[in-house]
Amino acid sequence: MSYYVFVVGPDGTGKTEISKRLAHELKVPRYKAPNERENWDDGTFLDSLWFDRLLPSYVRAEGAFAPGMVFDRGYACEHAYSVAFGRATHHTMIRKIDAEWAEIEAKHVLCLRRDYLRCRPDELVPATKLKEIEAAYLRFYAEVSRCDRLVLFVDDFDDDIDRQMRYLLPFLKGS
């Protein structure tokens, strides 16, 4: 079975650690997408969308990454951050990308927190903005995405990665 998993969510929700551990558990490679915040000024966030747009076709045609892959961030992040910060993006392309990943049966893990005020201080994305980003993700999954997804409130697990894996792996493996 192939596993294509996108680990997404606002800053400070543990995406990087969760994606590393998932890749290890599923025995698949991990790809860390560029951080959307770092690409705002020069507009290179759209380059990431082109990569996201091409990858599903490549996976289907070439059988690339046959065992799957875990993505740390991705097109859903671009959508959420552009909405929350009022930045222009290519929403039509994001819908197409999502539809293609849905055909491949990609799954998404949406990492959230009940309390963002405990997050580390950040100059670009203040904790007060994280709830807006969360709302943009939730709208994306309610109105746009066709992929299966699971919401993981990381603070419900006291940031315990082993407990998070016991919760996530059955969803990803379909059991």
N, C-alpha and C positions, 0 to 999 in steps of 0.2 A: 504494500500500500504506500502511496506517495502522500506526503504531508506538506502542504503549502500553507504557512501560517504567518499572518501579519500581527505583530504585537504593537498596539498603538495606544495613545492616551496622552493627556497633558504632561508637561514637564513634572518630574518629581514623583512619578507613579511606579518606578522600578522597571520600566520597559527593557532597559539594557540587561539587567541581571536576569530577568525572566526569559528574555529571548536567548541569552547564552545557555541557560539551564535547559530550556526546551530543545534547543538544537542538540545538546548533549544527550538528553533523554530519548529524542526521536532519531538520533544518529544521522542527522542531516546537516548540511552547511548552514551558516548564519550569514546574513548580509545586513550590514548596518547602513541604512540610507542616510544621505546627508541630512543634517539638522536644518529644518526649515528656517529657523531663526537666523542662522548664519548666512542664509542666501537672500535675505530680503532686499538689501541695498543694490545688489547687482543683477537681480532677477533670475539667478541661476536655478531657482526652485522649479521653473518650467522645464529645465533640462532633466530634472529628476522625473517629471511626469512622462517625458518621452521615453525614458528607460522603462518606467512602469508600463507604458503603453505597448512596448515591443516585447517584453518578457513573456507574457502568456502565449503569444503566437510562437515564439521560439521554443517554449516548453512543449507545446503540442506538436509542432512540426519536427523538431529534432530529438525529442525525448530527453532534452537537457534536464539536469538536476532530477533524474528519475526518482531518487528516494524522497525528493522534496527539498524544501528550504524554509528556514525561519527568517522573516524580515523584521528587523528592528526599525520601525517607522514605515512609511509608505504613502501612497496616494491619499488615504483617508486623513492622514496628518496634514497634508497640504490643504485639503478641503477645510478641515476644522480651523486651522490657524489663519487661513485667508479670510474665512467668515468672521472669526472673532476679532481680527485686527483690521477688517475692512479693506483688505488687499485684493487686487484683481488676480484672478487665476482662470484656469480653463476648465470650467465646470462640466462642459459637454464631454471633454476628454476623460475627466474623472469618472463620469457615468459609464463610458465605454470601457475603461480599464476595469471597473468593478464588475461589469457584465461578463467580461472575458475571464476574470478570476473566478467568478461564480460558476461558469461552465466547467472549470477545472476542479471545482469543489474546494477552493481555498477557504480557509477559516480565519476569523479574526478574533483576537483576544483584546478587548477594550479594557485597559487598566485605568481605574479611577480611584479617588480617595474620598472618604466622607469629610475629611478635614484637610484642606490644602494649606492652612496656616502653619502646619508643621513642616512644610516643604522647605528646602534650603533656600536662602535668599537668592534672588536672580535679578540682575539689572535689566534684562530685556523683557522678561515675562514675570511681572510681579504676581505674588500669590493671589491678589485680588482679581486678577485676570483669568486665573485658571478655571474658575467656575464658568466663565463665558466660553472658554475652549471646550470644557466638558459638555456644555449645552450644544455646541456646534457638532461635536461627535455624536451625541444622542440624536440630534435631528438627522444627521447623515445616515445613521443606521436605521432610523424609523422611516425616512422618506426616499433614500437613494439606494443604499446597498442591498444587493441580493445575496450576498455571501452569508453563510452561517456565522454567528458570532456569540461570544460569551462575554459577559461583563464580570470583571474581577475587581472587587473593592479590596485593594491591597491591605488597607488597615484592618479589615475584618480578620486577616490572617496574621496580624502583628508583624507584618513584613517577613514572615517565616517562609522562605522559599520552598522548603520541603512540603509544607502544608499546601502552598499554592500549587505545586506540581500534582499533588494527590487530587486536587480539585480540577485542574486543567486537563490532565492527560486522558481521563475517560471521555471528555468532550471531543478532544482532538482525534482519539482513536476510534470514536464511534461506539464506545461501550458504556 
